[in-house]
Amino acid sequence: MVDARSDERDVMRRVTILEAARSCFLQFGYAKTSLDDIARRANISRPLIYRKFKNKEDIYAALFESMFEGRYPRAEQALAAPGSRRDKLMKVYEVLLLEPWDEIAGAPMAAEFFEACSSLLPEVEERHERLMLKYTQAVLESRELSEVFMLAVEGLGSDLPSTRVLRRRLQVLVERFVS
């Protein structure tokens, strides 16, 4: 019983640290966020952070992965569900693009958030891109067309639009790619 409570407390601490880190990274940016900032926001001591994570980069990696890990099975469910190709592609991108976008849109350092992942954690970014390509290709049935679609999607957010605007742009793009 004690071990179960201890495990639960560890999971809750980890979640608290990740939530605090997300808030700090979005407010101050990766470079200007310190472990002290995260500890203060999480209302825990800095040494306690080191019991859960090696360093700030480890926290950032865990945060980025936590944003997407639970979404991949949902994207696969969208692909397996009945519906048109257009609906499936839109649902996959709703789950893997629009939902995370909505979580960070409007934050002072939102633009830096995903850029930092590319430079700090290229292997995490590459894994995410591979899965996005896999899901896109499952609908569009062509690797080349899927790559072009993904490049176009990347451009849709270049001016950091609201989620509503990004959703509408994505709908237009999906309509052009899926007949």
Beta strands, then each sheet from edge to edge (+ up, - down):
end
